Amino acid sequence: MSEIRIPLGFKTAGVACGIKKNDKKDLALIVSDSLAEAAGVFTKNQVKGHSLKWTMDKVKNNKIKAVVINSGNANACIGSKGDRDAERIADITSKHAGCDKCQVLLGSTGVIGFPLPMEKIESGLYEAFSQLGSGNSKDAACAIMTTDTFPKEVSIDISLSGKKVTLYGMAKGSGMIHPNMATMIGVLLTDAFISQEMLQNALIAVVNKSFNRISVDGDTSVCDMVIILANGKAANKKITQENEDYETFVAALEKISVSLSRMLAKDGEGATKLIEIHVKNAPDNDTAHKISSSIAKSPLVKTAMFGHDANWGRILTAAGYSGAVFNQDMIDIFIGDLLVCKNGVGLSFDEDKALEILKQDEVKITVDLKMGNSEDIMWTCDFSYDYVKINSAYRT
């Protein structure tokens, strides 16, 4: 998945329209040559942004031609003007793209409570359409970033009914990230020929194994989504049921989604390392997930990881307040491949080896409940001094 390829029939652009300072890209555009099937999953936060609500409404019953995402200023919590601005962006985009405004999806991310600079966005859209191409996806990936330190994109080719099919994804997110979406926007594109129902089913299945398995700080935001467009340009036999082609498609979609999710967790605000939490041999999936999620959002676990402190007691404690029921006298805990707690009791382990493991930029924590066959994985990052610096002065 090293070479980035855009699926057939899609073009992208990313421009600087002046929302952000220092001429940073802040407006992304994605256009399909033909109308595409679309599906989406959205934040579970009760508060939702205006552009997000537009997309949630339009993705249900429309084939989609274009996606517009701005960063630096979220279109959220400004009353009826936010709804009008969302419709205005869709309308302008539709005139450039030659489609109905209902066939345009929107995304918006940044500080909430401030109206969008519509004149800048309108001129930015004109420029973005002039720059559309199939080889500049990185510009679009940069244009959706907020506090991210690098653009996140990935692609993969597969074969469906003898036809080459490409799947591509870009995502942004660095803080306010926790399951049920987060300050995170993901856009997935494919030239696969697949029904809307199967596309939605595939996305839900994949999100629950990837984007809903990452946590940076336990917060979720109001503008977050993952959407997928499929324009059918690969001309494979249409996927309308859960057959072998569908399983191949889902596996590939999961692969790129997990890859993007790991990038998001690794790029958590101020993060110095990616942490994978694997809870195994649980009595059921719910127990495994409660424990992995509790450990992933524990500030004490995350600060210990930053300080290279093999404080396994914090891991066990986070499991204990997760709400899951387990036998503490059976639990084993590993940091990397180092066993630090056996049957709920601390061991005398090699502190130098623990330090060596914790200094790596990726650390795995394994919790073995020894109570069944279920498991769950979460990806998170450490908490550093920089996380506080970034979030204490986010608006200023």
N, C-alpha and C positions, 0 to 999 in steps of 0.2 A: 504493500500500500504506500510506496514511497513516491511514485510519480502521480501527480494529481491530474485526473482527467475529468472533464465535464461531460455528462451524458449527451447523446445526440439531441439536437434541437433546442438546447438551452444556451443562453448567453447571459453574461453577468457584467456588472460595472460597479465601481466604488469610487466616489468623488468626495471632495471637501467642499461643503456648501457654506461653511462659516458658523455652524452650531458650536463646534469645538474650537478651541484656540490653537494657535501655531500651525494652522493649515493642515490639521489632521483630518483624515478621511472620516466622514460621518453620515454618508448616505449611500446605501447599497441598493442595487436594482438587479432583479433576476427576471428574465423574460423567456417564455417558451415559444417556439415557433408556432406551435399548435396548442389548442386548449388541452389542459392536463387534468387528470383526476387528482384530487387533493384530500389529505387527511391531516388531523392535528390533535395534539394533546396540550392542555393548558394548565396554568397555575391553579391550585386549589385555594389560593388566598381569596377571601370573600371580597376584598377590594380589587377591582380590575381596571386597567387602563382603557382609555377610549379606543385607541388603535387595536388593542387586543380584543375588545368586545366586537369591533367591526369584523375582525378575522374569524372569531368564534361563530358569528352569525353567518358569514358568507361561505365558509368552508363546507358547511353542511350540504347545501343543495346546488352548488355551482361548480362547473369546471373552471379552472383557473389559468389565466394567461400571464400574470405578473405578480411579483412580490416586491414591496418597498419597505425598507427598514432604515430608520434613522437612529443615531446614537448621540449621546451627549445631553439630551433633554427628552425625558419620557413624556409622552402625551397621556398624562394621567392626573386625575383629581383636579380638574379645572372647570368642571361643570359642562353645560351644553356646548360651549365653544369647542371643547375637546372632541365631541361627537361631530360637530360641523367640520372641524379641521381634518379629522380622519376621512370623512366623506369627500372633502375637497382634494386631499392627496390622491385618493382612489380615482376621482373623476379626472384629474389632470393626467394621471398615469394612463388611464383607459384611453384617453384621446391620443396619446403618443403611441400606445400599443395596439390601437385598433380593436378595442374590445369594450364590453360593458363594464361599468365601474364595479359591479358585483363580482366581476371576474378578476379582481385585484385584491390581494391579501396584504396586510400591513403589520409591521412590527415597530416598536419604539422603546428605547431604553435610555436610562440616565436619571437625573434628578427629577422627582415628581413635583407637581404643583405650580409649574411655570408654563405658560402657553408656548406652543411651538413658534419659531420664527418663520412664518409661512412664506414670506417673500424669498427668504434664502432657500427654503426647501423647493419652491417652485422653480427657481433658477437652477438649483442643483439637479432637479429631475431632467430638465432640458439638457444639461451637460451630460448626465448619466446616460441618457438615451443615445447621445452622440458617441459615446465611448463603449457601447455594448460590444462584447466579443466573447469568444469561446476560450480564450487563453489568459484571461485576467481575473480569474476567480479569487486570487489572493487580495486584489483590491477590494472586492466585496467583503471578504472575510475580515479585512482590516477595518472596513467602514462600520461594522456592527460592534466593534469592541468598545468597552468602557474602561475599566481599570485593568483589563487583560494586558499581559506583557508580550504576548505573541499571538498571531492569528492561528486559528485552529481549523484545519481542513484535511480531508482524507477522501480517497476514492478506491474503488475496487471493481474489477471486471469479473463477470460470471457467465455461465452458459445456461440459457433457458430454452428448451425445445430446439436446440441446435443453433440458437442465435446468441451473439455476444451482447450482453447487457451490462451497462455501467451504472453503478451507484456512487453518489457523491454526497458528502456532507460538510457543512461548515457550522461552527458554533461559537458563541461568546459566553463568557461568564467567569467571574473571579471571586466575587464575594456574594453574600446573601444567597448561599446555595445549600439546599437541603431537599430531600425527596418531596414529591408533589410539585415539582418544578421549583425554580429559583430565579435569581437574577441571571437568567440564562435564556438565550435564544438559539435554537437550532433549526437549520434549514437543510432538508435532505432532498436530493433530486435523483431521478432515475428515468431512463428511457424504456423501462419495462412496460409491457402491455398487461395491465392488471385492473380488475374492477375496483371501484371505490370502496366497496364493502371489504374486500380482501386487503386492500391497502390500509384501511383503518384498523382492521384486526391485526395486521402485521406490525403496525406502528405501536399499538397498545402493548402487544406482547414484548416488543423489543425495548420500549421505554422502561418497562418495569424491571428489565435486567441491566439497564445501562444508566440513562439520565436520572432515573429515580433510585439509583444506588450510589449517588455521590452526595457528599456533605462537606461544606467548608466551615460553616459557622452556625448551622441550625436555623437560619432565617430563610424565609421565602418571600419573593417580591410580587409585584402586582401586574407585571407586563410580560410574563414569561410563557414561552411556548416552544414546542417542537412541531414543525409542519413538514410534510413530504408531498412532493409533486411527482407524478408519473405520467409522461406524455405518450408512451406507447411507440416511440420512434424505432425501437429495436426490432419491432415486428415479430416478436416471439408469439407463440400461441397464447391467447389471452388467458390469464389466470383468474378463474372464477370460483375455484373451490380449493380446499386444502389438499392439494396433490403434491407430487414430488417436486414440481417446479416451485410451488408455493414454499415448501420447506427449504429449498435451496435459496430462494429469495430472502426469506426470513433470517436464515443463517448469515447471509452476507450483510443484511441490514443490521443485524445484531453486532457483527464484527466491526463495522464502521462506527456504530453508535457507542460501543464500549471503548473504542479507540479515542473518540472525541471526549467521552466522559472522563477517561483517565487524564487527558490533556487538561480538561477543566479543573479537575481536582488538583493536579500538579501545579496549576497556575493560580491556585488560591491566593488571595491578597496577602502578600508578605511571606508566602510559603517557601520553605527551603527543601521540602521533600514530599513525595507522594506516599501515602500510607494505605495499604490494602488490609482490610479486616475480614478474615475468613472464619465464620462460625460453622463448625461441622458436627456431624453426628448428633443433631438436635432431634427431639421427638416429632417436630413438625416445622413447616416453613415459617409460620408466624412466630414461633419461639426464636428461631434462628435470626429472623429479621429484626425483632425487637432488640435482641442483644447486639447485633452488628451495628444497628442504627444508634443505640445508646452509647456505645463505645466511640463511634465516629464523631458524635457531636459533643463529647466530653472535653471541656476546656483543659481539665487536668491531664487527661491522656495526651492531648495535642501539645500542651506546653512541655510535657515530659519528653515527647518525641523531638521537639525543638532543642531541648537541653541535653539530648543524648543520655537520658536517664532511664534505665531499664526498670522503671517503677511499675511492676506488674500488678501491684495492689490497686492502682487506679483503674486498670483494665477490669479486674475482678469486681471492683466496686461499681463501675458503670454497668456491668452485666447485672449486678444485684438490684439496681434501681430501675432496670429496664421495663419492669412489669412482667417479664417472662418468669416461668416457674421451672427451676432446674435444681439438681442436687449439687450443692457446692462441694461436697466431699468426693465428687467424681471428676471435677473440671480440671483440664490441663491447659496451660497457656504457653505458647511459643512466641518468642520474638525472633524473627527470621527462622532459622532452624535450631535455635537454642531454647531448650526446655527450661522455663524459669519457675513454673508452678506445676506441681503434680498432685492430683487428687485434692485440690484446694489448699495445698500446703506449699509454702515457698521452699525453693531449693537453694543450695549453695552452688551458684553457677559462676562461670568464668566472666568476670566483669570486663576484662580486656576484650574478649570476643564480643560481648554485648555492645561495648562502645564501638567496635569496628562495624558491627551490623547497623547501629543507629546513625553512624556517620554517612551511610550510603544515601543517595538521593531517592531511593525507593526502599521502603521498609514494609515487611509483611508481619501482621499479627494474626496468630491462629489461636482460636478458642475451641477446644474439643470438649463437648459436653458428654460424650459417650452414652447417649440416651436414645439414639435412633439413627436414621439415615438421611435426614434433611440437612440442608446447608444454606448459607446466604453469604454474599460478598458485598461489602461496601468499600468505596474509595473516598478517602479524605486527605487532608494535609495537616501539617503542624501549624501551631499558632506561634508567630514570631512577634518581635517588637514592632515590626513594620505593619502588621495587621491593624494595630491600634493607631498608628500614625496615619495610615491611609483613611481609616474610617472615622477618625476624630476630626478630620478636616476635609471631608468629601465634597461639601458644597463650596468651601472657601479656598 
